[in-house]
Amino acid sequence: MTQQQLIDRVAPVATGIRIGADTLRTSDVAQVARSAGATALVLDPAAAARMDASVALRDEILATGQPIYGVTTGFGANNIYQIAPGRAAELQRHLVRYHLVGSGPMASDEVVRATILVRANCLARGCSGVRREVVDLLLELLRYDILPLIPERGSVGASGDLVPLCYLADALTGDGRVRLAGVVRPAGEALAERGLRPLTLQPKEALGLINGTSFMSGYAALAIQDAAELAVVADVCTALAVEVLCGNRGHFDPVVHRVKPHPGQVASAARIHALLAGSALAREHRQVLRDNDDLGARGYRRLDHPIQERYSVRCAPHVVGVLTDTLEWAGRWLDIEINSTNDNPLFDVDTGSVHNGGNFYGGHVGHAMDGLKLALASVGDLLDRQLALVIDEKFNNGLTPNLIPRVGSDDPRAGLHHGYKGAQIACSALAAEALRLTMPATAFSRSTEAHNQDKVSMGTIAARDARTAVELVTEITALHLAALCQAAEVRGVALLAPATRAIFDLVRGQVRFLDADRQLDGEVAALAALIRSGAIGAAARAATGC
């Protein structure tokens, strides 16, 4: 069969995402993970031809009788034992079985979809000796939303995500359990219901499926997308904090940040400055000076209005900017990872040779996620400190204590209600938990598997930590945003800038004004869901153009 005939076996791709074309991005992964079969996915014709060629080379080398790691040898430290070529397919089934030792909660549907997509894309590059039928079935899982149950725990992130990805490989063979239409079913039964046939794995195919970084990359892609949204919403929170504290808008003037031009810092300051345009609460520096009396002949006096705000307000762009700049390089690293061949061994069709290496090592993903979770936790801590200022009558510039409604001393409600006091306690607990996660997982390499895997990445644990940091900081942001809108209403909503007023209206669709103490957890959870949906960030971008 000619190269063109190989390509012609796959219809040209008109729309959707091309698999194996080295064009997949983290944003594509998040889109597929969250759309449950709504995105068209098609194997790139050139990628399919490369896969066919690598399989042909695999079989050619297999026929020579030379040992091929994981194909006609044992795995890991057992690579010193060779088996006959006729037993190579059976060896693949054993590889899957002995790794089915995962534990902990099952990965979310979003993570499983992301994992399937990334694994399909990596194998489709045509270096792995894996048939196109394997990638086709992976794409069919996504099309019909047949999702293997994959335990979260069990990967050290070197030799890839062996344990988690075995649950994916197991489902492709018709074994194991999957979730279909929200119901847990035997994999073979679910495949048959959708007219799909399970695979009988050929030599190298189980190893190709499990010997990679796709599980950790699934977590990482989603964490990057969500963290980018949180960076925008953190700027929204800072703008509202400046307003309700009647703070100094001059801290975000472009001239300040132009002379320390970290891109994330500049972008954060510009967004906050734009959000505050037209505010009757935030003041320019010249207004602060004007509102303080002249010193005159006095040698000393206390200013009525501080010249500058506390760090959690004034330095917010410097904190959020670190997150934004971390996202830039973490996203760049992950884009490379999800378009890479990250299993072992690899087949080079051009030279007709097989190569052994360590591309399954998850170091780049792990270090990116350790950096991301640290930057995220720092933003969560920043927002918690802002909230502490806003609710404390000693620091909130005339707002009520804990943002309770203004009532007279003879009002029957006086002294009974405590407003957002509990919310700030909860916020600090969440911030502490996020900060606790910042110990780098990648620092805890363990020697495993008879000292074959004697230096491991822990990338999967780092990526799961980053996912947890996203969840915690989202909850912090929701609590803070709810309190800020309460403060805005105490201060006077009509005084808000047009941009922050639009966001206030969105928040009020989920969290009502707190006119008396009540249970808030359900409303705050709804606001957290709104943040995750991207609606708050979209409103900020629409209002400011940045």
Salt bridges, closest charged atoms under 4 A:
ASP22 OD1 - ARG125 NE 2.82
ASP44 OD1 - ARG18 NH1 2.48
ASP52 OD2 - ARG9 NH1 3.71
ASP52 OD2 - ARG132 NH2 2.41
ASP59 OD1 - ARG58 NE 2.92
GLU90 OE2 - HIS94 NE2 3.75
ASP109 OD1 - ARG179 NH1 2.66
GLU110 OE1 - ARG34 NE 3.26
GLU140 OE1 - ARG143 NH1 3.40
ASP145 OD1 - ARG113 NE 2.72
GLU152 OE1 - ARG464 NE 3.78
GLU152 OE2 - ARG467 NH1 2.90
ASP170 OD1 - ARG93 NH2 2.73
ASP175 OD2 - ARG93 NH2 2.55
GLU189 OE2 - ARG185 NE 2.68
GLU193 OE1 - ARG185 NH2 2.44
GLU193 OE2 - ARG194 NH1 3.03
GLU205 OE2 - ARG58 NH1 3.98
GLU205 OE2 - ARG131 NE 2.62
ASP226 OD2 - ARG34 NH2 2.74
GLU229 OE1 - ARG541 NH2 3.24
ASP235 OD2 - ARG271 NH1 2.70
GLU284 OE2 - ARG249 NH1 2.38
ASP291 OD2 - ARG283 NH1 3.21
GLU328 OE2 - ARG332 NE 3.13
ASP335 OD2 - ARG25 NE 3.93
ASP343 OD2 - LYS204 NZ 2.62
ASP370 OD1 - LYS373 NZ 3.03
ASP384 OD2 - ARG385 NH2 2.71
ASP392 OD1 - LYS394 NZ 3.03
ASP411 OD1 - ARG413 NE 3.20
ASP465 OD2 - LYS373 NZ 2.87
GLU471 OE2 - ARG467 NE 3.96
GLU489 OE1 - ARG508 NE 2.89
ASP505 OD1 - ARG501 NE 3.09
ASP517 OD2 - HIS417 ND1 3.67
GLU523 OE2 - ARG518 NE 2.93
